């Protein structure tokens, strides 16, 4: 699987519309950045959009975009992948 690009559009209230281009299709996923997960990452002064970007990349390394649910909360990602919070925290830390 090759992900050509991901476009992230903030919708407000910690919600984002993520469009991922895979081969000849575009997959849309509505993501919610739960504040509990964002706080657990403990990355100071980081734009929440960067957490969503890093999460999309993290997920794309593990599965196809069209296999993801159309609505996805960061709580769901943290529950599904034990190392998710630590990996994203490490990736985004200065």
PyMOL Python script that loads the backbone (N, CA, C, O; Angstrom):
from pymol import cmd

cmd.read_pdbstr("""\
ATOM      1  N   UNK A   1       0.833  -1.184   0.000  1.00  0.00           N
ATOM      2  CA  UNK A   1       0.000   0.000   0.000  1.00  0.00           C
ATOM      3  C   UNK A   1       0.873   1.240   0.000  1.00  0.00           C
ATOM      4  O   UNK A   1       1.840   1.334   0.756  1.00  0.00           O
ATOM      5  N   UNK A   2       0.527   2.179  -0.844  1.00  0.00           N
ATOM      6  CA  UNK A   2       1.217   3.454  -0.878  1.00  0.00           C
ATOM      7  C   UNK A   2       0.218   4.565  -0.607  1.00  0.00           C
ATOM      8  O   UNK A   2      -0.816   4.670  -1.267  1.00  0.00           O
ATOM      9  N   UNK A   3       0.543   5.386   0.368  1.00  0.00           N
ATOM     10  CA  UNK A   3      -0.303   6.544   0.647  1.00  0.00           C
ATOM     11  C   UNK A   3       0.346   7.732  -0.038  1.00  0.00           C
ATOM     12  O   UNK A   3       1.441   8.152   0.336  1.00  0.00           O
ATOM     13  N   UNK A   4      -0.329   8.269  -1.039  1.00  0.00           N
ATOM     14  CA  UNK A   4       0.232   9.384  -1.786  1.00  0.00           C
ATOM     15  C   UNK A   4       0.272  10.651  -0.950  1.00  0.00           C
ATOM     16  O   UNK A   4       1.268  11.374  -0.951  1.00  0.00           O
ATOM     17  N   UNK A   5      -0.811  10.914  -0.239  1.00  0.00           N
ATOM     18  CA  UNK A   5      -0.853  12.104   0.598  1.00  0.00           C
ATOM     19  C   UNK A   5      -2.069  12.053   1.501  1.00  0.00           C
ATOM     20  O   UNK A   5      -3.053  11.369   1.216  1.00  0.00           O
ATOM     21  N   UNK A   6      -1.982  12.779   2.578  1.00  0.00           N
ATOM     22  CA  UNK A   6      -3.119  12.921   3.487  1.00  0.00           C
ATOM     23  C   UNK A   6      -3.374  14.412   3.647  1.00  0.00           C
ATOM     24  O   UNK A   6      -2.447  15.193   3.862  1.00  0.00           O
ATOM     25  N   UNK A   7      -4.613  14.786   3.541  1.00  0.00           N
ATOM     26  CA  UNK A   7      -5.008  16.176   3.729  1.00  0.00           C
ATOM     27  C   UNK A   7      -5.868  16.235   4.984  1.00  0.00           C
ATOM     28  O   UNK A   7      -6.823  15.473   5.131  1.00  0.00           O
ATOM     29  N   UNK A   8      -5.520  17.149   5.888  1.00  0.00           N
ATOM     30  CA  UNK A   8      -6.233  17.267   7.155  1.00  0.00           C
ATOM     31  C   UNK A   8      -6.904  18.622   7.227  1.00  0.00           C
ATOM     32  O   UNK A   8      -6.259  19.662   7.097  1.00  0.00           O
ATOM     33  N   UNK A   9      -8.207  18.593   7.435  1.00  0.00           N
ATOM     34  CA  UNK A   9      -9.002  19.820   7.510  1.00  0.00           C
ATOM     35  C   UNK A   9      -9.609  19.934   8.912  1.00  0.00           C
ATOM     36  O   UNK A   9     -10.427  19.101   9.302  1.00  0.00           O
ATOM     37  N   UNK A  10      -9.213  20.959   9.670  1.00  0.00           N
ATOM     38  CA  UNK A  10      -9.823  21.166  10.993  1.00  0.00           C
ATOM     39  C   UNK A  10     -11.291  21.548  10.839  1.00  0.00           C
ATOM     40  O   UNK A  10     -11.636  22.396  10.016  1.00  0.00           O
ATOM     41  N   UNK A  11     -12.151  20.917  11.636  1.00  0.00           N
ATOM     42  CA  UNK A  11     -13.583  21.200  11.596  1.00  0.00           C
ATOM     43  C   UNK A  11     -14.044  21.970  12.824  1.00  0.00           C
ATOM     44  O   UNK A  11     -15.189  22.417  12.883  1.00  0.00           O
ATOM     45  N   UNK A  12     -13.157  22.127  13.809  1.00  0.00           N
ATOM     46  CA  UNK A  12     -13.513  22.797  15.055  1.00  0.00           C
ATOM     47  C   UNK A  12     -13.844  21.788  16.137  1.00  0.00           C
ATOM     48  O   UNK A  12     -14.153  20.631  15.852  1.00  0.00           O
ATOM     49  N   UNK A  13     -13.775  22.239  17.385  1.00  0.00           N
ATOM     50  CA  UNK A  13     -14.088  21.389  18.536  1.00  0.00           C
ATOM     51  C   UNK A  13     -13.315  20.068  18.521  1.00  0.00           C
ATOM     52  O   UNK A  13     -13.870  19.017  18.841  1.00  0.00           O
ATOM     53  N   UNK A  14     -12.041  20.125  18.150  1.00  0.00           N
ATOM     54  CA  UNK A  14     -11.129  18.975  18.163  1.00  0.00           C
ATOM     55  C   UNK A  14     -11.492  17.909  17.136  1.00  0.00           C
ATOM     56  O   UNK A  14     -11.060  16.764  17.266  1.00  0.00           O
ATOM     57  N   UNK A  15     -12.272  18.258  16.126  1.00  0.00           N
ATOM     58  CA  UNK A  15     -12.628  17.329  15.054  1.00  0.00           C
ATOM     59  C   UNK A  15     -11.897  17.703  13.772  1.00  0.00           C
ATOM     60  O   UNK A  15     -11.656  18.876  13.486  1.00  0.00           O
ATOM     61  N   UNK A  16     -11.552  16.660  13.006  1.00  0.00           N
ATOM     62  CA  UNK A  16     -10.787  16.842  11.775  1.00  0.00           C
ATOM     63  C   UNK A  16     -11.338  15.917  10.702  1.00  0.00           C
ATOM     64  O   UNK A  16     -11.733  14.785  10.980  1.00  0.00           O
ATOM     65  N   UNK A  17     -11.357  16.416   9.473  1.00  0.00           N
ATOM     66  CA  UNK A  17     -11.684  15.584   8.336  1.00  0.00           C
ATOM     67  C   UNK A  17     -10.361  15.237   7.666  1.00  0.00           C
ATOM     68  O   UNK A  17      -9.622  16.119   7.229  1.00  0.00           O
ATOM     69  N   UNK A  18     -10.075  13.953   7.592  1.00  0.00           N
ATOM     70  CA  UNK A  18      -8.823  13.475   7.010  1.00  0.00           C
ATOM     71  C   UNK A  18      -9.150  12.816   5.681  1.00  0.00           C
ATOM     72  O   UNK A  18      -9.989  11.919   5.610  1.00  0.00           O
ATOM     73  N   UNK A  19      -8.487  13.264   4.643  1.00  0.00           N
ATOM     74  CA  UNK A  19      -8.628  12.646   3.325  1.00  0.00           C
ATOM     75  C   UNK A  19      -7.284  12.023   2.968  1.00  0.00           C
ATOM     76  O   UNK A  19      -6.256  12.696   2.899  1.00  0.00           O
ATOM     77  N   UNK A  20      -7.329  10.722   2.747  1.00  0.00           N
ATOM     78  CA  UNK A  20      -6.117   9.982   2.413  1.00  0.00           C
ATOM     79  C   UNK A  20      -6.257   9.441   1.004  1.00  0.00           C
ATOM     80  O   UNK A  20      -7.238   8.772   0.678  1.00  0.00           O
ATOM     81  N   UNK A  21      -5.281   9.732   0.180  1.00  0.00           N
ATOM     82  CA  UNK A  21      -5.287   9.255  -1.200  1.00  0.00           C
ATOM     83  C   UNK A  21      -4.538   7.931  -1.249  1.00  0.00           C
ATOM     84  O   UNK A  21      -3.350   7.869  -0.930  1.00  0.00           O
ATOM     85  N   UNK A  22      -5.235   6.877  -1.649  1.00  0.00           N
ATOM     86  CA  UNK A  22      -4.646   5.552  -1.815  1.00  0.00           C
ATOM     87  C   UNK A  22      -4.921   5.084  -3.233  1.00  0.00           C
ATOM     88  O   UNK A  22      -6.072   4.954  -3.648  1.00  0.00           O
ATOM     89  N   UNK A  23      -3.857   4.835  -3.960  1.00  0.00           N
ATOM     90  CA  UNK A  23      -3.992   4.389  -5.349  1.00  0.00           C
ATOM     91  C   UNK A  23      -4.920   5.335  -6.102  1.00  0.00           C
ATOM     92  O   UNK A  23      -4.594   6.509  -6.278  1.00  0.00           O
ATOM     93  N   UNK A  24      -6.069   4.840  -6.547  1.00  0.00           N
ATOM     94  CA  UNK A  24      -6.996   5.666  -7.331  1.00  0.00           C
ATOM     95  C   UNK A  24      -8.199   6.149  -6.531  1.00  0.00           C
ATOM     96  O   UNK A  24      -9.156   6.667  -7.108  1.00  0.00           O
ATOM     97  N   UNK A  25      -8.163   5.986  -5.217  1.00  0.00           N
ATOM     98  CA  UNK A  25      -9.321   6.354  -4.397  1.00  0.00           C
ATOM     99  C   UNK A  25      -8.915   7.325  -3.289  1.00  0.00           C
ATOM    100  O   UNK A  25      -7.761   7.363  -2.862  1.00  0.00           O
ATOM    101  N   UNK A  26      -9.880   8.095  -2.844  1.00  0.00           N
ATOM    102  CA  UNK A  26      -9.693   8.971  -1.691  1.00  0.00           C
ATOM    103  C   UNK A  26     -10.604   8.480  -0.577  1.00  0.00           C
ATOM    104  O   UNK A  26     -11.807   8.307  -0.768  1.00  0.00           O
ATOM    105  N   UNK A  27     -10.009   8.259   0.586  1.00  0.00           N
ATOM    106  CA  UNK A  27     -10.744   7.781   1.752  1.00  0.00           C
ATOM    107  C   UNK A  27     -10.903   8.952   2.706  1.00  0.00           C
ATOM    108  O   UNK A  27      -9.942   9.670   2.981  1.00  0.00           O
ATOM    109  N   UNK A  28     -12.111   9.146   3.208  1.00  0.00           N
ATOM    110  CA  UNK A  28     -12.375  10.206   4.179  1.00  0.00           C
ATOM    111  C   UNK A  28     -12.632   9.592   5.546  1.00  0.00           C
ATOM    112  O   UNK A  28     -13.418   8.655   5.691  1.00  0.00           O
ATOM    113  N   UNK A  29     -11.947  10.145   6.549  1.00  0.00           N
ATOM    114  CA  UNK A  29     -12.098   9.691   7.924  1.00  0.00           C
ATOM    115  C   UNK A  29     -12.307  10.929   8.782  1.00  0.00           C
ATOM    116  O   UNK A  29     -11.551  11.895   8.682  1.00  0.00           O
ATOM    117  N   UNK A  30     -13.315  10.899   9.611  1.00  0.00           N
ATOM    118  CA  UNK A  30     -13.549  11.995  10.549  1.00  0.00           C
ATOM    119  C   UNK A  30     -12.895  11.595  11.864  1.00  0.00           C
ATOM    120  O   UNK A  30     -13.271  10.591  12.467  1.00  0.00           O
ATOM    121  N   UNK A  31     -11.913  12.382  12.309  1.00  0.00           N
ATOM    122  CA  UNK A  31     -11.166  12.051  13.513  1.00  0.00           C
ATOM    123  C   UNK A  31     -11.453  13.060  14.619  1.00  0.00           C
ATOM    124  O   UNK A  31     -11.635  14.252  14.372  1.00  0.00           O
ATOM    125  N   UNK A  32     -11.488  12.544  15.842  1.00  0.00           N
ATOM    126  CA  UNK A  32     -11.689  13.377  17.014  1.00  0.00           C
ATOM    127  C   UNK A  32     -10.465  13.262  17.914  1.00  0.00           C
ATOM    128  O   UNK A  32     -10.077  12.162  18.308  1.00  0.00           O
ATOM    129  N   UNK A  33      -9.863  14.395  18.234  1.00  0.00           N
ATOM    130  CA  UNK A  33      -8.678  14.430  19.097  1.00  0.00           C
ATOM    131  C   UNK A  33      -9.129  14.542  20.539  1.00  0.00           C
ATOM    132  O   UNK A  33      -9.267  15.642  21.075  1.00  0.00           O
ATOM    133  N   UNK A  34      -9.355  13.402  21.159  1.00  0.00           N
ATOM    134  CA  UNK A  34      -9.805  13.423  22.549  1.00  0.00           C
ATOM    135  C   UNK A  34      -8.736  14.069  23.415  1.00  0.00           C
ATOM    136  O   UNK A  34      -7.548  13.771  23.295  1.00  0.00           O
ATOM    137  N   UNK A  35      -9.178  14.948  24.279  1.00  0.00           N
ATOM    138  CA  UNK A  35      -8.240  15.705  25.107  1.00  0.00           C
ATOM    139  C   UNK A  35      -7.498  14.819  26.094  1.00  0.00           C
ATOM    140  O   UNK A  35      -6.373  15.139  26.478  1.00  0.00           O
ATOM    141  N   UNK A  36      -8.100  13.716  26.511  1.00  0.00           N
ATOM    142  CA  UNK A  36      -7.413  12.798  27.425  1.00  0.00           C
ATOM    143  C   UNK A  36      -6.171  12.218  26.762  1.00  0.00           C
ATOM    144  O   UNK A  36      -5.109  12.155  27.381  1.00  0.00           O
ATOM    145  N   UNK A  37      -6.297  11.797  25.514  1.00  0.00           N
ATOM    146  CA  UNK A  37      -5.146  11.238  24.794  1.00  0.00           C
ATOM    147  C   UNK A  37      -4.117  12.320  24.513  1.00  0.00           C
ATOM    148  O   UNK A  37      -2.919  12.096  24.683  1.00  0.00           O
ATOM    149  N   UNK A  38      -4.567  13.481  24.087  1.00  0.00           N
ATOM    150  CA  UNK A  38      -3.639  14.587  23.813  1.00  0.00           C
ATOM    151  C   UNK A  38      -2.852  14.932  25.076  1.00  0.00           C
ATOM    152  O   UNK A  38      -1.643  15.152  25.002  1.00  0.00           O
ATOM    153  N   UNK A  39      -3.509  14.984  26.225  1.00  0.00           N
ATOM    154  CA  UNK A  39      -2.822  15.267  27.496  1.00  0.00           C
ATOM    155  C   UNK A  39      -1.823  14.174  27.855  1.00  0.00           C
ATOM    156  O   UNK A  39      -0.745  14.473  28.369  1.00  0.00           O
ATOM    157  N   UNK A  40      -2.162  12.909  27.592  1.00  0.00           N
ATOM    158  CA  UNK A  40      -1.247  11.811  27.894  1.00  0.00           C
ATOM    159  C   UNK A  40       0.032  11.885  27.059  1.00  0.00           C
ATOM    160  O   UNK A  40       1.080  11.392  27.475  1.00  0.00           O
ATOM    161  N   UNK A  41      -0.059  12.494  25.902  1.00  0.00           N
ATOM    162  CA  UNK A  41       1.138  12.646  25.067  1.00  0.00           C
ATOM    163  C   UNK A  41       2.079  13.678  25.666  1.00  0.00           C
ATOM    164  O   UNK A  41       3.284  13.642  25.416  1.00  0.00           O
ATOM    165  N   UNK A  42       1.541  14.585  26.445  1.00  0.00           N
ATOM    166  CA  UNK A  42       2.332  15.579  27.184  1.00  0.00           C
ATOM    167  C   UNK A  42       3.364  16.295  26.318  1.00  0.00           C
ATOM    168  O   UNK A  42       4.500  16.513  26.740  1.00  0.00           O
ATOM    169  N   UNK A  43       2.962  16.653  25.118  1.00  0.00           N
ATOM    170  CA  UNK A  43       3.835  17.419  24.236  1.00  0.00           C
ATOM    171  C   UNK A  43       3.443  18.882  24.377  1.00  0.00           C
ATOM    172  O   UNK A  43       2.341  19.271  23.992  1.00  0.00           O
ATOM    173  N   UNK A  44       4.330  19.683  24.919  1.00  0.00           N
ATOM    174  CA  UNK A  44       4.043  21.072  25.214  1.00  0.00           C
ATOM    175  C   UNK A  44       4.011  21.901  23.933  1.00  0.00           C
ATOM    176  O   UNK A  44       4.856  21.740  23.052  1.00  0.00           O
ATOM    177  N   UNK A  45       3.027  22.786  23.847  1.00  0.00           N
ATOM    178  CA  UNK A  45       2.904  23.740  22.742  1.00  0.00           C
ATOM    179  C   UNK A  45       2.918  23.084  21.364  1.00  0.00           C
ATOM    180  O   UNK A  45       3.513  23.618  20.428  1.00  0.00           O
ATOM    181  N   UNK A  46       2.275  21.946  21.239  1.00  0.00           N
ATOM    182  CA  UNK A  46       2.199  21.296  19.935  1.00  0.00           C
ATOM    183  C   UNK A  46       0.816  21.550  19.346  1.00  0.00           C
ATOM    184  O   UNK A  46      -0.192  21.450  20.045  1.00  0.00           O
ATOM    185  N   UNK A  47       0.776  21.870  18.085  1.00  0.00           N
ATOM    186  CA  UNK A  47      -0.486  22.065  17.391  1.00  0.00           C
ATOM    187  C   UNK A  47      -1.193  20.710  17.299  1.00  0.00           C
ATOM    188  O   UNK A  47      -0.601  19.718  16.873  1.00  0.00           O
ATOM    189  N   UNK A  48      -2.440  20.684  17.698  1.00  0.00           N
ATOM    190  CA  UNK A  48      -3.215  19.449  17.691  1.00  0.00           C
ATOM    191  C   UNK A  48      -3.247  18.796  16.306  1.00  0.00           C
ATOM    192  O   UNK A  48      -3.305  17.571  16.193  1.00  0.00           O
ATOM    193  N   UNK A  49      -3.210  19.612  15.267  1.00  0.00           N
ATOM    194  CA  UNK A  49      -3.202  19.089  13.902  1.00  0.00           C
ATOM    195  C   UNK A  49      -1.989  18.194  13.670  1.00  0.00           C
ATOM    196  O   UNK A  49      -2.078  17.206  12.941  1.00  0.00           O
ATOM    197  N   UNK A  50      -0.862  18.531  14.283  1.00  0.00           N
ATOM    198  CA  UNK A  50       0.338  17.688  14.140  1.00  0.00           C
ATOM    199  C   UNK A  50       0.126  16.320  14.773  1.00  0.00           C
ATOM    200  O   UNK A  50       0.654  15.322  14.281  1.00  0.00           O
ATOM    201  N   UNK A  51      -0.635  16.262  15.849  1.00  0.00           N
ATOM    202  CA  UNK A  51      -0.941  14.974  16.473  1.00  0.00           C
ATOM    203  C   UNK A  51      -1.802  14.138  15.533  1.00  0.00           C
ATOM    204  O   UNK A  51      -1.595  12.932  15.398  1.00  0.00           O
ATOM    205  N   UNK A  52      -2.764  14.781  14.889  1.00  0.00           N
ATOM    206  CA  UNK A  52      -3.608  14.069  13.914  1.00  0.00           C
ATOM    207  C   UNK A  52      -2.759  13.586  12.747  1.00  0.00           C
ATOM    208  O   UNK A  52      -2.897  12.438  12.325  1.00  0.00           O
ATOM    209  N   UNK A  53      -1.878  14.441  12.215  1.00  0.00           N
ATOM    210  CA  UNK A  53      -0.986  14.047  11.114  1.00  0.00           C
ATOM    211  C   UNK A  53      -0.139  12.845  11.505  1.00  0.00           C
ATOM    212  O   UNK A  53      -0.028  11.881  10.747  1.00  0.00           O
ATOM    213  N   UNK A  54       0.457  12.906  12.687  1.00  0.00           N
ATOM    214  CA  UNK A  54       1.308  11.815  13.152  1.00  0.00           C
ATOM    215  C   UNK A  54       0.490  10.539  13.353  1.00  0.00           C
ATOM    216  O   UNK A  54       0.974   9.438  13.090  1.00  0.00           O
ATOM    217  N   UNK A  55      -0.744  10.690  13.816  1.00  0.00           N
ATOM    218  CA  UNK A  55      -1.617   9.531  14.015  1.00  0.00           C
ATOM    219  C   UNK A  55      -1.976   8.885  12.686  1.00  0.00           C
ATOM    220  O   UNK A  55      -1.980   7.660  12.569  1.00  0.00           O
ATOM    221  N   UNK A  56      -2.276   9.697  11.693  1.00  0.00           N
ATOM    222  CA  UNK A  56      -2.590   9.162  10.368  1.00  0.00           C
ATOM    223  C   UNK A  56      -1.394   8.383   9.829  1.00  0.00           C
ATOM    224  O   UNK A  56      -1.557   7.266   9.337  1.00  0.00           O
ATOM    225  N   UNK A  57      -0.204   8.954   9.917  1.00  0.00           N
ATOM    226  CA  UNK A  57       1.002   8.256   9.454  1.00  0.00           C
ATOM    227  C   UNK A  57       1.207   6.953  10.224  1.00  0.00           C
ATOM    228  O   UNK A  57       1.539   5.925   9.634  1.00  0.00           O
ATOM    229  N   UNK A  58       1.010   6.998  11.533  1.00  0.00           N
ATOM    230  CA  UNK A  58       1.136   5.825  12.397  1.00  0.00           C
ATOM    231  C   UNK A  58       0.177   4.723  11.942  1.00  0.00           C
ATOM    232  O   UNK A  58       0.567   3.562  11.814  1.00  0.00           O
ATOM    233  N   UNK A  59      -1.074   5.099  11.701  1.00  0.00           N
ATOM    234  CA  UNK A  59      -2.067   4.116  11.273  1.00  0.00           C
ATOM    235  C   UNK A  59      -1.771   3.562   9.887  1.00  0.00           C
ATOM    236  O   UNK A  59      -1.961   2.370   9.645  1.00  0.00           O
ATOM    237  N   UNK A  60      -1.307   4.413   8.973  1.00  0.00           N
ATOM    238  CA  UNK A  60      -1.029   3.979   7.613  1.00  0.00           C
ATOM    239  C   UNK A  60       0.141   2.994   7.544  1.00  0.00           C
ATOM    240  O   UNK A  60       0.255   2.230   6.586  1.00  0.00           O
ATOM    241  N   UNK A  61       1.001   3.012   8.550  1.00  0.00           N
ATOM    242  CA  UNK A  61       2.082   2.029   8.621  1.00  0.00           C
ATOM    243  C   UNK A  61       1.558   0.664   9.047  1.00  0.00           C
ATOM    244  O   UNK A  61       2.241  -0.347   8.884  1.00  0.00           O
ATOM    245  N   UNK A  62       0.351   0.635   9.591  1.00  0.00           N
ATOM    246  CA  UNK A  62      -0.187  -0.588  10.155  1.00  0.00           C
ATOM    247  C   UNK A  62      -1.392  -1.160   9.409  1.00  0.00           C
ATOM    248  O   UNK A  62      -1.684  -2.350   9.526  1.00  0.00           O
ATOM    249  N   UNK A  63      -2.083  -0.334   8.655  1.00  0.00           N
ATOM    250  CA  UNK A  63      -3.240  -0.817   7.914  1.00  0.00           C
ATOM    251  C   UNK A  63      -3.619   0.152   6.805  1.00  0.00           C
ATOM    252  O   UNK A  63      -3.143   1.286   6.754  1.00  0.00           O
ATOM    253  N   UNK A  64      -4.479  -0.316   5.928  1.00  0.00           N
ATOM    254  CA  UNK A  64      -4.944   0.512   4.816  1.00  0.00           C
ATOM    255  C   UNK A  64      -5.967   1.519   5.325  1.00  0.00           C
ATOM    256  O   UNK A  64      -6.707   1.240   6.269  1.00  0.00           O
ATOM    257  N   UNK A  65      -6.005   2.679   4.703  1.00  0.00           N
ATOM    258  CA  UNK A  65      -6.958   3.718   5.097  1.00  0.00           C
ATOM    259  C   UNK A  65      -8.396   3.246   4.924  1.00  0.00           C
ATOM    260  O   UNK A  65      -9.256   3.571   5.742  1.00  0.00           O
ATOM    261  N   UNK A  66      -8.663   2.484   3.871  1.00  0.00           N
ATOM    262  CA  UNK A  66     -10.041   2.030   3.654  1.00  0.00           C
ATOM    263  C   UNK A  66     -10.464   0.928   4.627  1.00  0.00           C
ATOM    264  O   UNK A  66     -11.624   0.516   4.625  1.00  0.00           O
ATOM    265  N   UNK A  67      -9.539   0.448   5.455  1.00  0.00           N
ATOM    266  CA  UNK A  67      -9.880  -0.497   6.522  1.00  0.00           C
ATOM    267  C   UNK A  67     -10.212   0.209   7.836  1.00  0.00           C
ATOM    268  O   UNK A  67     -10.674  -0.427   8.783  1.00  0.00           O
ATOM    269  N   UNK A  68      -9.979   1.509   7.894  1.00  0.00           N
ATOM    270  CA  UNK A  68     -10.260   2.279   9.109  1.00  0.00           C
ATOM    271  C   UNK A  68     -11.738   2.666   9.159  1.00  0.00           C
ATOM    272  O   UNK A  68     -12.378   2.801   8.116  1.00  0.00           O
ATOM    273  N   UNK A  69     -12.282   2.845  10.363  1.00  0.00           N
ATOM    274  CA  UNK A  69     -13.669   3.316  10.450  1.00  0.00           C
ATOM    275  C   UNK A  69     -13.782   4.754   9.939  1.00  0.00           C
ATOM    276  O   UNK A  69     -12.803   5.499   9.965  1.00  0.00           O
ATOM    277  N   UNK A  70     -14.944   5.135   9.487  1.00  0.00           N
ATOM    278  CA  UNK A  70     -15.140   6.489   8.955  1.00  0.00           C
ATOM    279  C   UNK A  70     -15.132   7.536  10.061  1.00  0.00           C
ATOM    280  O   UNK A  70     -14.868   8.709   9.799  1.00  0.00           O
ATOM    281  N   UNK A  71     -15.419   7.126  11.294  1.00  0.00           N
ATOM    282  CA  UNK A  71     -15.326   7.998  12.466  1.00  0.00           C
ATOM    283  C   UNK A  71     -14.337   7.358  13.430  1.00  0.00           C
ATOM    284  O   UNK A  71     -14.502   6.206  13.832  1.00  0.00           O
ATOM    285  N   UNK A  72     -13.319   8.107  13.793  1.00  0.00           N
ATOM    286  CA  UNK A  72     -12.258   7.541  14.615  1.00  0.00           C
ATOM    287  C   UNK A  72     -11.833   8.532  15.683  1.00  0.00           C
ATOM    288  O   UNK A  72     -11.483   9.674  15.387  1.00  0.00           O
ATOM    289  N   UNK A  73     -11.868   8.086  16.914  1.00  0.00           N
ATOM    290  CA  UNK A  73     -11.469   8.881  18.067  1.00  0.00           C
ATOM    291  C   UNK A  73     -10.055   8.443  18.461  1.00  0.00           C
ATOM    292  O   UNK A  73      -9.725   7.262  18.365  1.00  0.00           O
ATOM    293  N   UNK A  74      -9.228   9.381  18.900  1.00  0.00           N
ATOM    294  CA  UNK A  74      -7.889   9.007  19.341  1.00  0.00           C
ATOM    295  C   UNK A  74      -7.935   8.019  20.506  1.00  0.00           C
ATOM    296  O   UNK A  74      -7.000   7.239  20.692  1.00  0.00           O
ATOM    297  N   UNK A  75      -9.011   8.045  21.288  1.00  0.00           N
ATOM    298  CA  UNK A  75      -9.189   7.039  22.341  1.00  0.00           C
ATOM    299  C   UNK A  75      -9.227   5.631  21.739  1.00  0.00           C
ATOM    300  O   UNK A  75      -8.677   4.689  22.309  1.00  0.00           O
ATOM    301  N   UNK A  76      -9.878   5.501  20.588  1.00  0.00           N
ATOM    302  CA  UNK A  76      -9.968   4.201  19.917  1.00  0.00           C
ATOM    303  C   UNK A  76      -8.591   3.728  19.457  1.00  0.00           C
ATOM    304  O   UNK A  76      -8.259   2.548  19.571  1.00  0.00           O
ATOM    305  N   UNK A  77      -7.799   4.656  18.941  1.00  0.00           N
ATOM    306  CA  UNK A  77      -6.450   4.303  18.486  1.00  0.00           C
ATOM    307  C   UNK A  77      -5.607   3.865  19.677  1.00  0.00           C
ATOM    308  O   UNK A  77      -4.898   2.861  19.608  1.00  0.00           O
ATOM    309  N   UNK A  78      -5.688   4.622  20.767  1.00  0.00           N
ATOM    310  CA  UNK A  78      -4.922   4.279  21.968  1.00  0.00           C
ATOM    311  C   UNK A  78      -5.345   2.918  22.523  1.00  0.00           C
ATOM    312  O   UNK A  78      -4.504   2.177  23.032  1.00  0.00           O
ATOM    313  N   UNK A  79      -6.623   2.581  22.435  1.00  0.00           N
ATOM    314  CA  UNK A  79      -7.104   1.291  22.923  1.00  0.00           C
ATOM    315  C   UNK A  79      -6.651   0.142  22.018  1.00  0.00           C
ATOM    316  O   UNK A  79      -6.411  -0.970  22.489  1.00  0.00           O
ATOM    317  N   UNK A  80      -6.538   0.416  20.727  1.00  0.00           N
ATOM    318  CA  UNK A  80      -6.178  -0.627  19.770  1.00  0.00           C
ATOM    319  C   UNK A  80      -4.674  -0.891  19.702  1.00  0.00           C
ATOM    320  O   UNK A  80      -4.261  -2.013  19.409  1.00  0.00           O
ATOM    321  N   UNK A  81      -3.854   0.119  19.967  1.00  0.00           N
ATOM    322  CA  UNK A  81      -2.398  -0.003  19.840  1.00  0.00           C
ATOM    323  C   UNK A  81      -1.737   0.404  21.148  1.00  0.00           C
ATOM    324  O   UNK A  81      -1.744   1.577  21.520  1.00  0.00           O
ATOM    325  N   UNK A  82      -1.164  -0.576  21.844  1.00  0.00           N
ATOM    326  CA  UNK A  82      -0.549  -0.321  23.152  1.00  0.00           C
ATOM    327  C   UNK A  82       0.523   0.760  23.127  1.00  0.00           C
ATOM    328  O   UNK A  82       0.592   1.561  24.060  1.00  0.00           O
ATOM    329  N   UNK A  83       1.351   0.814  22.110  1.00  0.00           N
ATOM    330  CA  UNK A  83       2.464   1.758  22.082  1.00  0.00           C
ATOM    331  C   UNK A  83       2.159   3.083  21.416  1.00  0.00           C
ATOM    332  O   UNK A  83       3.053   3.916  21.267  1.00  0.00           O
ATOM    333  N   UNK A  84       0.916   3.298  21.011  1.00  0.00           N
ATOM    334  CA  UNK A  84       0.552   4.488  20.240  1.00  0.00           C
ATOM    335  C   UNK A  84       0.927   5.798  20.935  1.00  0.00           C
ATOM    336  O   UNK A  84       1.616   6.634  20.350  1.00  0.00           O
ATOM    337  N   UNK A  85       0.484   5.980  22.168  1.00  0.00           N
ATOM    338  CA  UNK A  85       0.726   7.255  22.857  1.00  0.00           C
ATOM    339  C   UNK A  85       2.218   7.510  23.013  1.00  0.00           C
ATOM    340  O   UNK A  85       2.683   8.617  22.743  1.00  0.00           O
ATOM    341  N   UNK A  86       2.972   6.511  23.442  1.00  0.00           N
ATOM    342  CA  UNK A  86       4.410   6.676  23.629  1.00  0.00           C
ATOM    343  C   UNK A  86       5.111   6.944  22.298  1.00  0.00           C
ATOM    344  O   UNK A  86       6.014   7.778  22.236  1.00  0.00           O
ATOM    345  N   UNK A  87       4.709   6.252  21.239  1.00  0.00           N
ATOM    346  CA  UNK A  87       5.328   6.458  19.929  1.00  0.00           C
ATOM    347  C   UNK A  87       5.094   7.864  19.389  1.00  0.00           C
ATOM    348  O   UNK A  87       6.019   8.504  18.890  1.00  0.00           O
ATOM    349  N   UNK A  88       3.857   8.343  19.489  1.00  0.00           N
ATOM    350  CA  UNK A  88       3.549   9.690  18.998  1.00  0.00           C
ATOM    351  C   UNK A  88       4.231  10.739  19.865  1.00  0.00           C
ATOM    352  O   UNK A  88       4.754  11.727  19.350  1.00  0.00           O
ATOM    353  N   UNK A  89       4.227  10.531  21.170  1.00  0.00           N
ATOM    354  CA  UNK A  89       4.908  11.456  22.078  1.00  0.00           C
ATOM    355  C   UNK A  89       6.391  11.563  21.704  1.00  0.00           C
ATOM    356  O   UNK A  89       6.926  12.667  21.603  1.00  0.00           O
ATOM    357  N   UNK A  90       7.041  10.439  21.502  1.00  0.00           N
ATOM    358  CA  UNK A  90       8.460  10.426  21.140  1.00  0.00           C
ATOM    359  C   UNK A  90       8.683  11.108  19.794  1.00  0.00           C
ATOM    360  O   UNK A  90       9.638  11.868  19.631  1.00  0.00           O
ATOM    361  N   UNK A  91       7.825  10.845  18.852  1.00  0.00           N
ATOM    362  CA  UNK A  91       7.956  11.434  17.508  1.00  0.00           C
ATOM    363  C   UNK A  91       7.803  12.949  17.533  1.00  0.00           C
ATOM    364  O   UNK A  91       8.498  13.647  16.793  1.00  0.00           O
ATOM    365  N   UNK A  92       6.914  13.470  18.363  1.00  0.00           N
ATOM    366  CA  UNK A  92       6.623  14.902  18.364  1.00  0.00           C
ATOM    367  C   UNK A  92       7.414  15.698  19.398  1.00  0.00           C
ATOM    368  O   UNK A  92       7.375  16.929  19.394  1.00  0.00           O
ATOM    369  N   UNK A  93       8.118  15.016  20.270  1.00  0.00           N
ATOM    370  CA  UNK A  93       8.920  15.722  21.296  1.00  0.00           C
ATOM    371  C   UNK A  93      10.120  16.384  20.650  1.00  0.00           C
ATOM    372  O   UNK A  93      10.726  15.839  19.727  1.00  0.00           O
ATOM    373  N   UNK A  94      10.458  17.577  21.150  1.00  0.00           N
ATOM    374  CA  UNK A  94      11.619  18.286  20.582  1.00  0.00           C
ATOM    375  C   UNK A  94      12.926  17.591  20.898  1.00  0.00           C
ATOM    376  O   UNK A  94      13.989  18.062  20.492  1.00  0.00           O
TER     377      UNK A  94
END
""", "prot")
cmd.dss("prot")
cmd.show_as("cartoon", "prot")
cmd.util.cbc("prot")
cmd.orient("prot")
